[in-house]
Amino acid sequence: MKKLFFLTMTVIFAASSVFAQKSALRDAKRSLGSNDLNEARTLIKQATTNAETANDPETWKVFGDIGNKAFDNERTSQMLGKQANDKVMYDGLLESYQPYLKADSLGELPDAKGKVRNKFRKDIAGIITTNNNIPTLPISSKYTGIFLHYLCTQVKRTLS
């Protein structure tokens, strides 16, 4: 009887751990939606370091969305003629780049049936293309990442 109780408690504890990390991901999305980027960053970093959610492409997509939101907020201010913080804007752009690449690479892994369903690639490619004001590159181009890395490096050098 004690073994059964112990086994049951172990399973419940393990399941609650998984749900806690999924909850951190949901809370990060909620914070992102309410424009609380610092809270969203804290929550998503917890999710990226946990084994259950670290290999989920959605976790890395949300992480990239947080940097993208920082970029968008400052770019919108700039477009409205308000004073924009260039450092925050371009740091956000650079912050979104690596998580987006990670989300895309995890999205390319086959599922249990052996099929690849990368539901984030089109969205990520659209965001990166729009943010960098570059001509549309083929989504499947193996040179897209290299080109975007070069572009981000140039932006970083300009700010330094």
C-alpha positions as CSV (number, residue, x, y, z in Angstrom):
1,M,0.0,0.0,0.0
2,K,2.8,2.4,0.8
3,K,4.5,1.6,-2.5
4,L,1.3,2.4,-4.4
5,F,0.9,5.7,-2.5
6,F,4.5,6.6,-3.1
7,L,4.2,5.8,-6.8
8,T,1.0,7.8,-7.1
9,M,2.6,10.8,-5.4
10,T,5.6,10.6,-7.7
11,V,3.4,10.6,-10.8
12,I,1.4,13.5,-9.5
13,F,4.5,15.5,-8.7
14,A,6.0,14.8,-12.1
15,A,2.8,15.8,-13.9
16,S,2.5,19.0,-11.9
17,S,6.1,19.9,-12.9
18,V,5.2,19.6,-16.6
19,F,2.1,21.7,-16.1
20,A,4.0,24.3,-14.2
21,Q,6.4,24.9,-17.1
22,K,3.5,25.0,-19.6
23,S,1.9,27.5,-17.2
24,A,5.1,29.6,-17.3
25,L,4.9,29.6,-21.1
26,R,1.2,30.7,-21.0
27,D,2.0,33.4,-18.4
28,A,4.9,34.6,-20.6
29,K,2.5,34.9,-23.5
30,R,0.0,36.8,-21.3
31,S,2.7,39.2,-20.1
32,L,3.8,39.7,-23.7
33,G,0.2,40.6,-24.6
34,S,-0.1,43.1,-21.8
35,N,3.3,44.6,-22.8
36,D,5.1,43.6,-19.6
37,L,8.3,42.6,-21.3
38,N,10.4,42.2,-18.2
39,E,8.0,39.8,-16.6
40,A,7.7,37.9,-20.0
41,R,11.5,37.6,-20.2
42,T,11.7,36.2,-16.7
43,L,9.0,33.6,-17.3
44,I,10.3,32.5,-20.7
45,K,13.8,32.1,-19.4
46,Q,12.4,29.7,-16.8
47,A,10.7,27.8,-19.6
48,T,13.8,27.6,-21.8
49,T,15.9,26.1,-19.0
50,N,13.4,23.4,-18.1
51,A,13.7,20.0,-19.8
52,E,10.0,19.7,-20.6
53,T,9.7,22.9,-22.5
54,A,13.2,23.6,-23.7
55,N,12.7,21.5,-26.9
56,D,9.3,23.0,-27.7
57,P,9.5,25.3,-30.7
58,E,6.7,27.4,-29.3
59,T,8.8,28.3,-26.2
60,W,11.5,29.7,-28.5
61,K,9.0,31.4,-30.7
62,V,7.6,33.3,-27.7
63,F,11.1,34.1,-26.6
64,G,11.7,35.7,-30.0
65,D,8.4,37.5,-29.9
66,I,9.4,39.2,-26.7
67,G,12.5,40.8,-28.4
68,N,10.4,41.5,-31.4
69,K,7.8,43.3,-29.3
70,A,10.5,45.5,-27.8
71,F,11.7,46.4,-31.3
72,D,8.1,47.0,-32.5
73,N,7.3,49.3,-29.5
74,E,10.3,51.5,-30.2
75,R,9.8,51.5,-34.0
76,T,6.2,52.5,-33.6
77,S,7.3,55.4,-31.3
78,Q,9.8,56.4,-34.0
79,M,7.2,56.2,-36.8
80,L,4.8,58.4,-34.7
81,G,7.6,61.1,-34.4
82,K,8.3,60.4,-30.8
83,Q,11.7,59.9,-29.4
84,A,12.7,56.2,-29.7
85,N,15.4,54.5,-27.7
86,D,17.6,53.1,-30.4
87,K,19.5,50.8,-28.0
88,V,16.3,49.2,-26.8
89,M,15.0,48.9,-30.3
90,Y,18.0,47.2,-31.8
91,D,18.7,45.1,-28.8
92,G,15.2,43.8,-29.1
93,L,15.8,43.0,-32.8
94,L,19.0,41.1,-31.9
95,E,17.3,39.4,-28.9
96,S,14.7,38.0,-31.2
97,Y,17.1,36.5,-33.8
98,Q,18.6,33.5,-32.0
99,P,15.3,32.3,-30.4
100,Y,13.6,32.5,-33.8
101,L,16.3,30.4,-35.4
102,K,16.1,27.9,-32.6
103,A,12.3,27.7,-32.9
104,D,12.6,27.1,-36.7
105,S,15.2,24.4,-36.2
106,L,13.1,22.6,-33.6
107,G,10.1,23.0,-35.8
108,E,12.0,21.1,-38.5
109,L,12.3,17.9,-36.4
110,P,9.9,15.1,-37.4
111,D,7.1,14.2,-35.0
112,A,6.3,10.7,-33.8
113,K,4.8,9.8,-37.2
114,G,7.9,11.0,-39.0
115,K,6.3,14.1,-40.5
116,V,7.7,17.6,-40.3
117,R,5.1,20.2,-39.4
118,N,6.9,23.5,-38.9
119,K,4.0,25.8,-38.0
120,F,6.2,28.7,-37.0
121,R,8.4,29.1,-40.1
122,K,6.2,31.3,-42.2
123,D,5.4,33.6,-39.3
124,I,9.1,33.9,-38.3
125,A,10.2,34.5,-41.9
126,G,7.6,37.2,-42.2
127,I,8.6,38.9,-39.0
128,I,12.4,38.8,-39.8
129,T,11.8,40.0,-43.3
130,T,9.6,42.9,-42.1
131,N,11.9,43.9,-39.3
132,N,15.0,44.0,-41.5
133,N,13.3,45.7,-44.4
134,I,14.8,43.2,-46.8
135,P,13.5,41.7,-49.9
136,T,11.6,38.4,-49.4
137,L,13.9,35.5,-49.5
138,P,12.7,32.0,-50.3
139,I,11.6,30.5,-47.0
140,S,13.5,27.3,-47.6
141,S,16.7,29.1,-48.7
142,K,19.7,27.7,-46.9
143,Y,21.3,31.1,-47.1
144,T,18.5,33.0,-45.3
145,G,20.1,32.4,-41.9
146,I,23.6,33.4,-43.1
147,F,22.2,36.6,-44.7
148,L,20.2,37.6,-41.6
149,H,23.1,36.9,-39.3
150,Y,25.3,39.2,-41.5
151,L,22.5,41.8,-41.4
152,C,22.2,41.7,-37.6
153,T,26.0,41.9,-37.2
154,Q,26.0,45.1,-39.3
155,V,23.2,46.6,-37.1
156,K,25.2,45.7,-34.0
157,R,28.4,47.3,-35.3
158,T,26.4,50.4,-36.2
159,L,25.2,50.8,-32.7
160,S,28.6,50.2,-31.1
